[in-house]
Structures are given as C-alpha cells and as structure tokens.
Amino acid sequence: MAKVTVELEVNRIIEGYGFKGVEKVTIKGEERKIYYTCWTNDTVREGELVSVQGLLGVKLEEFTGRDGKPKQIAAIHINNAKVQKADAPF
C-alpha cells in the first residue's frame, strides 16, 4: 500500500470508526470533489479542515442509485490515518 497525505474538509463522522472527508480539486478548469473514507481514532468535527496521512486503499463498492439501478464506484480509503489540523491559508 502507498502512503498518502491529503488536505480534507471533514464531511461526515462515522462514530467509533473515523470520518468521510472531501478534497476539492480543479481538473481541466472544472472544480471537482474527491471523497475519502478515513479510518482513525482521532477526534474531528464536521466542517473542520485537516491534514490526513495514512495508507491508501481503493475498492469497488456497489449500491442502488436513485434511479433504482445498481451502480459501482471506486471508493478511496485511508487506513491507519493520522490526523492533524490543517495550516490556515494565511
């Protein structure tokens, strides 16, 4: 597994396990959001900007979309995540 470091905004807390975070990137002039699931015991709050370092993992996940059809996504996970508050952009 590869070690990664990313700056995320905490999107949703997964009680007792970690949180989901979002990274905003610009690709070909268009802003996109990349979602990560971070597995950690560190405490964070929704809306908080954090720097996360850990082991990268990607797996296929299936779910039923709003249209009732099965969908498949590549879910990005960061295992053994170490979390620090991100530096303020000053």
Secondary structure, 3 states (H helix, E strand, C coil): CCEEEEEEEEEEEECCCEEEEEEEEEECCEEEEEEEEEECCCCCCCCCEEEEEEEEEEEEEEEECCCCCEEEEEEEEEEEEEEEECCCCC
